[in-house]
Amino acid sequence: MATTEHGPLAGVRVVELAGIGPGPFAAMLLADLGADVVRVDRPGGSGLGIDPAYDLTNRNKRSVLIDLKAEDGPAKALDLAERADILIEGYRPGVAERLGVGPDAALARNPRLVYGRMTGWGQDGPLAERAGHDIAYIALTGTLSVIGRPGEPPTVPANLVGDYAGGSLYLVVGVLAALQHARTPGGRGQVVDAAIVDGAAHLATMIHGMLAAGGWQDRRGSNLLDGGCPFYGSYETADGQYMAVGPLEQRFYDEFSTLLGIGEGAPDRRDISRWEELRALVADRFRTRTRAEWTEVFEGTDACVAPVLSLREAPHHPHIAARSTFVEHGGLTQPAPAPRFSATPVSVRSGPARPGADTEAVAADWDVPGIIGSRKDATG
């Protein structure tokens, strides 16, 4: 039986110093899991990003306005930090310190605070103070080099591999691990240095092991899992759509090849020298039917084939719909919180927090009446 409707982090308080990219996504994940996340927005906004009404990474949060450059701004933020379990900031190294809300100041007010720092390059190193974005971070780690076809430029994987996988998710793991430590007898707060370069490199641990063992070639599109293999990739269909193919195990491949109709005369999949010949054969077969027709052929089988759906199509797939992987809230279709919990279910409880809209409620709930003075700037 469920013990709460707000998720396993109910009762955990998080302060998010507003930024863009991986920091807000990490704070959203904590909010999805039930934490009370208060986002400290600046008057006038950041000048970047989308309309706040559609910024889904600010769902399940509350927002207050504090001008950290004002004389009383840092003190207001530290009042929140004093009552929080976790603080998240995504400034360049040294900026939080110059604003008066760095780790030393925050931990002096709250020794058990977990101070999470989200950057691309990390808090130290030759590039620490340089500007950058997702693509540069994954480029220097070697991660970008494995994505794409041979002889073509690396394929940019949106900002999913760097910002969110290598950044946000590692920050969340880090702050929750540090929170566990802080709550043990004798535990204390600490700083979590989450750098996208570290996380993106860590994601490729298995590949580095394969490289060391001679099972991975250090060139793009030449390996089992990077598109080099003809039975692990995507193929165009007659209507210009695509099917994703991944029958790595022999028994699954046997079913795949039978359903595809390439017959026993097809090149031996174990013969790497004939991979391009096999790829051409598979590609020619997929171009004979539409995506819908091939989907029907492989439906209900273990051939490990699936249609490549668009962002708008995905929520309507029968399996995705049955699991409610996407939900609608406030008229916006969006990915549901993940993962799922048997005793402490998670949900989308509120839409994107509007800058400054929750100042009075947070002041009362967190007993920080001094922040109410920021409310007059709520419209920027």
Protein Blocks (a to p, Z undefined) as FASTA:
>chain_A
ZZbfnbjkgoiacdddddehjlmmmmmmmmmnopacdddddehijoiacdfklmmklgoi
acddddfkbmklmmmmmmmmmmpmbdcdfbdehklmmnopafklmmmmmmmbccddddfk
opbdjklmpccdfklmmmmnommmmgccehiacddehjllmmmmmmmmmmmmmmmmmmmm
mmpghiacddddddfklmmmmmmmmmmmmmmnopaccbehiafknopamkbccdddfkop
acddddfbfklmmmmmmmnonojmbccfklmklmmmmmmmmmmmmmmpcfklmmmmmgoi
anopacdddfklmmmpmklmmnomacceehiacdddddddfklccddfbdcddehklmmm
mmmmnopaklmmmmmmmnZZ
